[in-house]
Each structure stands twice: as structure tokens, then as C-alpha cells.
Amino acid sequence: MAYSMPKLHKIMAILSFIFFVTTVWVFLDDYMRPWKGYQVEALKIKRRHLETQIKEAAKNIDAKKLAELNDRLAKGEEIVKSRNEEIKKTQKELDKVVTKIKQQTIVNGILNGKVGAKNFNFETAEMHKEDKVAGKLYTSLAELKADFVKGKDDLKAYQAHEKEIHARLDGLKKEVTDTEKDIKDIKNTFDLLEAAKKTTDINPVFALRNMPFLDFMDPTIRIKQIVVNNVTDDRYFRQVPKVDRCITCHTFIDQPGFEKEENPFRTHPRLDEMVGLESKHPMKQIGCTACHGGEGARSNDFTTVAHMPNDDKQEAQWVAKYNWKAPHHIPSPMLPKSQTEASCVKCHQGVELIPGGTVVNEGRMAIEKYGCNACHKIDGWEHKRKTGPSLLKIAGKVDKEWFKSWVWEPKAFNKHTKMPAFFRQSNNSKPEFVRYNVAEVNAMAEYIWDKSKGYEPNEKYAGNGNADHGKELVSSIGCMGCHGIDGLEDQSKAVKAYAGPWLSGLGSKVSPDWIKSWIKKPWHYQEDTIMPSLRLTDGEANDITAYLMTLRNKAFEGLKFAPFDLAARDELLADYLSAFDTVENSKAKVAKMTDRERTLDLGKRSIGKYGCYSCHNIEGFDGYAPIGPELTKEGSKPITQFGYGIQHDVGHTRDAWITAHLQNPRRWDIGIDKVFRDLQKMPNFYMSEAEAKKITIALLGQVSDPLPLAGVKRLNANETMMADGMKVVNKYGCVGCHQIDGQRGNILNMYTDDINQGPPRLVNEGHRIQTDWFYHFLSDVQPIRPWLKVRMPSFNLSTEEKNRIVNGFQQGAHQPTFTETSEAVQWLPGEREETLKLFTALNCVQCHTQGFNGETPLAPDLRKANKRLRPTWIAKWIKNPQLIMPGTTMPSFFGDDGKEPIETGYFGGDAEKQINGLTKYVIELGK
């Protein structure tokens, strides 16, 4: 304790000064927020844009006309000035009338109240049978009503007089008001821009409004926010409406014209699709964090909202510019720019492809391609087929030794295969582990062959196939819509097909009889296959078989798999049994089993261990649950639940872990001493980093965010049926050939010279084709475009699947099931004759030759259009085919607007009558 007062005074002075400085520091730190600087900069940018627009507006003003109007205005003002006395007199008259209107309005209100009160008293007296009182009240009520009616009439008279006076005043000032209106029309845009520019002034008034202690009243710099009522945030176990304050800094995000500015002042890309007022995701309703993630309620600085860099380069820039740090304690930081599409998944459920979601769609297709959903449950993916072929008749397809070598190392046989590698990985390459793996593969083969059903090919390869012609057929008739093929690498890389396997080494895998049987009628071997029939002749099937048999893998043919180590088999079985019993008892149980029982038991356990049944149909595994963890909410899984092992080269974020895991699932075992049964089992697909990142984006969209129904894209009845139909379409790989409403159509990448030589693009197809025709077409495919080499295949569709496809297209186009058409076309007098002349003048039979001449057709048979096409679509197509299908060979005879016929000598040049006549004629041809 200090007893010296001077000393205490000094200490007190020093502490007081420190306290004062700290107080000022805290105050300034709270007041001088970084977002305020962005808003000041935004004002400067807005001012700069307005000045540019003002200059443009000034150029558009007709100076000569404006000068004339100003002269006219000056003369008009002189004229009006000369009427000043009359104007004053009229204005006084108007004032008196306005006063009378106000007084009469008050009187009428009082009378109305009195009528109501007197009427109540009268009705009460009547109810109580007080006849004398009621009589007096009735007389008084009648007088009040008469006064009220007269008062309303007087008010109407005063109001009419007021209108008449206003008309007189307008006439007295007409020369000025008319001229001022003309001037305003010319300068309107300029004046509005000038007024807007004043709002960007940074002057003493601006400083005063934003000063400390005064800025709570009417500041120009303020936090701006959007309350998204359809989406909620979990704030300490309570769901509250999402609040986004991103627009505090991103001031022009929903305004066009700022596309060239630096962030955060840049306009949002794809404004008409995402945040624009007319888009399907208007910012005022959707907000920002619903798609981008992050802490939208925070607005202090760049880091607190949990921005995440797109790559290492951007991270370095942010560290230098904003002192950015990774938001480790925020459960859902902002998605990097390249991953934003992940958010589409949480709102757009129940659809195969998300409109506009290019990257996330590719990720979802990659999940389906590799069959991730087979091992890992994902809600909404239950309808997906198994990725791998059925093994129920495998003994009639391939050799057992080939099968063992294939399972051991699939890419040694086919480097493009989607079958992953379970063995020869970083965590199971020790000699003792390899010994056990060899035993497992031998046991699995024995089990599968033991359960395999008998099969004999139903076709015989003639042995005289032309391999060159077979290769040509494979490349042209449509096989490449589903398959990549050795020998056709350039086309395969362009198409990037994934519905079927890459055809490599088939000559070393299967017999020619099996190939011919398969390509002619695939469901003879596998009843539930999605492989269609291309209606091949025997000669075509022989030629294709000959070509596919040339695809050999000589090195693989010479492989002999390691012999079955029975001791390793027994050790593994005892180890499995010891999970629920002692080691001694487990060995005793194994000893009691026959040799065959041990082999089949280990085979079944190994198949279950590696989840082979998830991708392949295998006898004895019906009803087994997926082997991998569920991925439905993977995007919300806490980072602390991801196992890193001792790996320190992978970032501690969900996306970094998922991408690394997809590229090498066994990496987490590296450097850790584990026993054989505890090793990581997920196989290695050897996928590229690009593919892994696309799958990562799709999985990041699988979140547990609670979304109110109002915040989710709910499909209406039509959209639900459309989505249901597209599930079947996607299952059978139709999108590998057909581009449906602008999406997919992979094989069209082969037809860069002329897209019309590829499979037809299906645009609003439910409006194009008639329902009953479509159903029968799927049941019995008939060529429509005989000049095409590519063929529409015949699928083994069930009745339910055909109905779902037909109904899906129909409902997607909002069309009735059946089109109402009369038995006979009703022609107006002379209309048919004029139409025939027009039909000839347009030379329609030059392409639509069938039924008219013997020349090679270049367009569909018009005689079949009546049964196939809807009349309204025919008219729409004739009007402007390029609008429906850009690049089609069908010419536009009526201009871009469908109103300018190139043949004006028919129907008086009336385009509508010409289109109507041609439509009727096409319908009549089919009858």
C-alpha cells in the first residue's frame, strides 16, 4: 500500500489516461467497421456510373427542340401572366368551393350518424310494440333521411363545380403546362439521373448524418439485410429465420451494369437465373447464404462471415489483403466459388438433373457411374440400378481363372474399367496380407461358381464376320452412346459415355457365341439388363462379333492365378468366428467343417466383407444392406468425425477430406499398425482429381439443414410425373444419345460437322408426339429417319416403365393425353387447292420424298405425321423450326417472327393462313 499521495496521484493519472485511450480505442474500433469503407466506395462507384449515364442521356437530348420548347415556355409564361387577374379570381372561387365541400362533408357525416341512431331507436320501439313512440320516431327519421339525401346531392354539386373550375384553371395555364410536359418528356431520363446522383454526394450533410452519436437517426451508411423467412438457422437449438447481411458490402449484386467492377461491387453472374428480380431465385426471397453458405448474419469484416478461398493462390491473396484465417469453429463456412452448386441439391430433390447445375450434375452422374450409391445409402437414390453386371450366370460367360485375375486387378485387363481395385493397395500389400487376399479371391470365385446358374448362348457365331465392317457398325449405329470402345478412342473421349462398360479385351474374356447372343438379345442372358437390342441382322451381328473378338489382352490371357492356400483360408475363418467366441473354440468349429464348407463359407463372408453384392446380383445376398456408411447428410457431417489417421497433408475441411478419400480411400491406414480384419476396405477407383472434386461437390450438397416446405422446390403434379419418367429415361441411358430439353445427349459430340446426323434432339417432346403413338413406338420401334446410320434401340421395357416415360414427357410439356382431331380435315372453300399450290412452291417433297417420288428421303415421312405428331406442334414447327431446334435442316419459311412468308403469292401473303393450310394438309396426308 502506497502512503505517498503525490505518488498515488501519478499512478491515478497514468491509469486514467490508459483507461481514456482504451475507451476511445474501443469506441473507434466499434464505429470504424470495414463494411463502412465498402459502402463509401460503393457510393463513389455508383456516382461514376451515373455520371457516365448522364453524359449519354445528355447526348440523346435534342438541343434544338429543347431550345424551341424553352422559347415556347417563355412566351407561354407571358400569356399566362396576362391572365393573372382572371386566374386569381378563379382560384378564389375554387377555394370557396373547396371550403363548402369540407363543410358539407362534415354535415353529411353528422346526418349519417343521426340517421343511424334514430333508426336504432325506431327499430327498438317497433320491437317492443310501442306504436306511439315508433310513429313519432318514424316522422323524425324520414326528415333526417331527406336532409341526408339533400346533403349528398349538394356535395355532388359542389364536387362537379370544383371539377369545372379546375378545367378552367388548366385552360388558363395551358400554354405553360403543355410546354413543361413536353420539356419533361425530353429531359425525364436526364433529370432522374441527376436526382439519383445527388444521393451519392459526400458533403458536410453526409458527414453529419453518419457522425458518431447521430448516425442512429438517419444514416446513409447502414447495415443492409434480407430476412429469408422460408429458410432457418439453428441458433442454440432454436430455428430462427435466416438473416443475410451480405448485401451490406455486395451492394450491386442484383443490379445490372456493374459486371466489370471488382468484388464486392460486381453484379452477380447469370443475373437472369440467380438473383435477378425476374429470376427463379430472386435475392429478396432466397438471400445469399442459402446458396453460398457462411455466416450471413455477421457483417464486421471479411473473415467473420467465413469466406472460403477457391484455391491456394486466392488464399495467399486473401491472407495478404484481409489477414484471412480459416474459420475452424464455424460448422458451415462459405462454399468456395467452384463448389457453390452443391447448395442446389438441398432444395431440388426428386429430380435426375438440376436445371442450370452443370458441375453438380456431373458430380451426381459420376456417383452413378462409379456406383457410390450402391454401397452408400443416399435418400432419393433408391430407384437407381446396380452398376455392375449380374453374376447369377457368370459361369456361362467367363472362365473362372480369368475371373480371379480380374477381381485381383481389374485395370490390368481394362484400364478404363469402372470396377474398383480392392487388392494391391497401400494398406494391404504386406506379404501376410497378400496371402490372405489371395485366399479370399479364390474363395469368392468358388462361391460364385457354386451358385451360378447354367447358361448356354442361344446364337452361334458363323466365323465369317467382317471385323472392319463390324467396327464401322459399332461406331455408327449408336453403341457409343453407352460404351467407350478400344480402337475408337477419339470418339469415345468425345462422347464420355458411362451407362455401359468400356469395351476392352472382350476377345480375351468371353466366347464369340456369347457376344453374338448378347448383342442380339441381351435379356436372354440377364433379364433386368438395360442393354437394348439394335435389331441386328445375322450378318451385322457376325461382323460386330468379329470386331469385338479382335479386342484382346494377350498379357492377361497368359495369367494363372495363385493357388488356393487352404491354411490361410482356415486362419481367416477362425479369425472371423473369434469375433463372437474364443480363439480355441473358433478353430474347433472350423475343424468340424468339410473342406467345401470352409471354402464356400469364406467365399460368402468375403463377398459380404467387400460388398460385392452392392453392385452385382449374387445368389444368397438378396436383402443385404449397403456396406458403406450413409451419405444422405455427408455435407453436414462435423469435420471432427472424419478420420485422418496420421495424415497431415490433407486440409481440415470436408471437401479436402472427401476429395482425398475418393482418390485413395486406403490412405488413412498409412503408417498405422493394424490387424488384417481392421483394414480400410473401400476400394480404389483410381479416379482423377477433377472427377473426385465433382463428386465432392455433389456430396457437399447432401446436408441436414432443416428447410421449411415453403423454402424447398416442391414439384407440382406435372413436374412429379415428369421427374418419375426421367428416372426411367436415365436408368436406360437414353440421355447418352438424346439431348432432352438441352441436357446431355453425349453422343452428339461425335456429330460436330452436322448435328442432324445424330440422334434427334428431344425439345418439349411431350408436345411434339402423340401419347398413344409414343407408347406403341417404345413397344415396337420403327425407323422414322431412314437416312440416319444411328439406330433407335429396342429396350426390354416393362409396361409400367413405358407408361412412366410416356406420361413423363406428356406432363413435362403440359399436354393432354390424347389430341382431339376430327376424322376428316375441314377445309374452307378453295383452301385445299391454294395449299397444294403453296406446298409445291415450297418444294417440300425435295426432302420429304416418301409417298411422292423415289428419291432418297432427307426428312421424315409426312404420311405418318398424322399418327405421330400433335397438330398444334406441326403448326408451331412450320412457323419457325429454328426456334424449336436451332440448326435443324428444316428451313424457316416464315421468317424469325413467323409472320413473313417467303411465298407471298398465296392466301394473300397471310402467313397464318398459309401455316394453317399446310398443317391441315400434313394431317390429311396421314388419313
Number of C-alpha atoms within 10 A of each C-alpha: 4 7 7 8 9 10 11 13 11 11 12 12 12 12 12 12 12 12 12 12 12 12 12 12 12 11 12 12 11 10 12 12 13 14 19 18 13 18 21 16 14 19 20 15 17 20 19 14 14 17 15 12 16 19 12 12 17 15 11 13 15 11 12 9 13 16 12 12 16 15 13 16 20 15 14 20 18 14 16 19 14 12 13 14 11 14 18 12 11 17 16 12 15 19 13 14 19 16 13 16 19 14 13 18 16 12 17 20 14 12 19 18 12 16 20 14 12 18 19 13 17 22 14 14 17 16 11 9 11 12 13 11 14 19 14 11 20 17 11 15 20 14 13 19 17 11 17 20 15 13 19 15 12 17 20 14 14 20 16 13 16 19 13 13 17 15 13 15 17 15 13 20 19 17 19 20 16 14 19 17 12 15 18 14 11 18 18 15 17 21 15 11 18 15 11 14 18 10 13 19 13 12 8 9 10 15 13 13 17 18 13 13 8 11 15 11 9 11 15 16 18 14 16 14 17 20 17 21 16 15 24 20 16 12 10 7 7 9 12 14 15 23 21 23 21 24 22 20 25 20 20 22 23 22 15 14 11 18 16 9 12 9 15 17 22 19 23 21 14 10 19 16 15 19 24 21 16 11 13 13 17 18 18 15 17 22 25 23 23 21 22 22 19 24 24 23 17 16 22 15 14 17 19 19 22 25 22 21 19 13 11 9 9 12 17 14 13 18 13 10 9 12 12 19 15 17 18 12 8 13 14 18 21 22 24 16 13 14 22 19 23 27 25 22 24 21 17 16 17 19 19 21 22 19 12 13 16 12 20 28 23 17 23 22 20 19 20 21 18 19 20 19 26 27 22 17 18 18 15 12 16 10 11 15 17 18 21 20 16 19 21 20 21 21 20 19 19 15 15 17 15 20 19 22 20 20 18 21 16 20 17 14 22 20 12 17 18 21 23 18 18 20 21 15 16 14 22 22 13 12 9 11 18 16 18 18 23 21 25 25 25 27 28 26 22 20 24 23 19 12 18 17 14 12 15 14 18 14 18 14 21 16 12 11 19 17 18 13 16 21 19 14 19 21 21 17 19 21 23 28 29 25 20 28 25 19 16 14 11 12 17 23 13 15 22 17 25 21 24 21 20 21 17 23 21 22 20 22 21 17 18 22 19 22 25 27 21 22 20 20 21 21 18 15 21 16 10 14 18 18 22 20 17 20 16 16 10 16 15 19 26 27 27 25 31 26 23 27 20 16 18 17 17 12 10 17 16 10 12 11 17 14 9 16 15 15 12 17 24 19 14 22 20 22 18 16 16 15 10 10 13 13 15 10 14 19 18 12 13 18 13 10 12 9 13 11 13 18 25 19 17 24 23 21 19 20 21 18 13 16 21 19 26 26 22 17 17 22 18 11 16 10 7 11 15 18 19 17 11 14 20 21 17 20 24 18 18 12 16 10 7 13 11 18 12 12 13 8 9 14 12 15 16 20 23 14 17 23 22 20 19 22 18 18 21 21 18 19 20 13 11 11 10 13 8 17 12 9 16 16 18 19 17 19 19 19 16 11 13 11 17 22 24 24 27 28 29 26 27 28 24 22 18 13 15 13 15 11 11 10 18 14 13 14 15 9 11 18 19 17 21 25 24 21 25 24 23 21 21 16 16 21 20 21 23 26 27 24 19 19 13 13 17 16 24 22 26 23 17 21 14 10 8 12 17 15 16 23 24 20 22 19 18 18 19 26 22 22 23 24 25 14 14 23 18 12 15 21 16 11 17 14 11 14 18 15 13 17 15 23 21 24 20 18 21 21 17 10 11 9 17 22 16 22 22 26 24 26 30 27 21 22 18 15 18 14 14 11 15 9 11 7 8 10 13 11 12 8 8 9 17 17 12 16 22 14 13 20 17 11 12 13 11 15 19 16 16 19 18 18 11 13 11 8 12 13 17 18 19 17 20 22 18 15 20 22 17 19 23 23 24 13 17 23 20 17 19 20 28 21 22 17 15 14 17 10 13 16 15 17 13 20 19 20 15 13 10 18 16 17 19 13 17 13 13 16 17 10 15 15 22 16 15 26 23 18 23 21 22 22 20 20 22 17 14 14 14
